[in-house]
Amino acid sequence: MDKRLLDIFAPRFWWELCGRYTTHFIKKFGFFSHCVGCTFISILFAFRLQNYYKVILSLAERESHDGKSKVNQISISLNAYQYFLKKFDIELFLPLRHIKSGEEIEAI
């Protein structure tokens, strides 16, 4: 396993990714969501569990949920997750990414 990912579950990593700027963003924008950081950590957790496979399959991420968006699943977030893992020669495969309808998901 790549040594650069050994400490991804350390409290310091979560703090840098999710906690550090909470107050700043709340003051500036009136809200803050940890969803992007937490989703990213869960993807890295899958990576860690798979013991360095070349592809991670995620069936949870969709850009639209019947017209509603989630900040951790908008295009720029999903692209960032994929970009990061690509640096480790890992593909993040998101087969449901462009399915918008909940009915279509239920049918699958």
N, C-alpha and C positions, 0 to 999 in steps of 0.2 A: 504494500500500500504506500502511496505517496506520503512522505513524512509531513508535507505541508498541510495535510488534512487530519493529523493526529489529534489536534486540540480543538476540533470544531464543536465539541460539546462542553468545553470548559466555560464556566460562568463568565469569564472575561470576554470570550467570543460573543456570547449572547448580549452582554452589556454593550460592546462595540457596535454590534449590528442592530439591536433593537432598543436598548435602553438609554444610550448615551445622549441622544438628541430629543428625547421625549418632551421635556419641558420647553426646549427651544421651539419646537414645531407647534406645540400647543399655544404658546404665547404668540407666535407669528401667524398661525393659520386658524387657531381655535379648535384644532383636533389633531390627533395623531393615531395611526394604526400600526400595530406591531405585526399585522398579517403578512406583509412581504417578508420580513425577517424570519418569522416563524415558519412560513411555507418553505423558505430557502433552507432553513435548518432541517426540516423534515425530509426534504429532497436529499440533503447531504447525509442524513441518517440512513436513508435507503441505500445510498452509495456505500456507506460504511458497512451496512449489513450484508451487502452483496459481495463484499470482499473483492472489489475492483473488477467488476464486469465492464464491458465496453458500452453497454446500453442500460439505461434506467427507464423503465416503463412507468408512466404516471397516468392513471385513469381519472384523476380528480380535477385536473386543471382544464377549464373552459373559459374562453374570452367573454362569453355572454351566457347569461342564465335567463332565458326568456326576456331579453332586452335589458337586464340588470347586469351591472359590472361589480366585480370585487377587486379591490386594489391589488391584491396579491395574484390576481389572475388576468390583469389587463395585458395587452400585448407587450408593453415595455418590460413588465415584470417577468413574463414567461421567457422573453428573449434574453433577459439578464441571467436567469437560471441556466438556460442553455449555453450562453456564452461562457459563463464561469466553468461549467463542467467540461466544455470543449477544451479548455486549457489543460485538462487532465486526460484528454483523448477519450472522453466519455460523451455519448449522445444521450440527451434527455428526450425521449420519444413521447410525444403528447398526441395520441391518436384522436382524442375527443376535443381538441383545442378549438376547432371551428364549428362544432355542433352547437347551435343556439337554442334549440327547443328541448325543454325538459321532457316533452312527450317522446321525442326521438330517443333520448337517453333511456327512458323507461322501456321503450320498445327493444332496445339493444339488450 
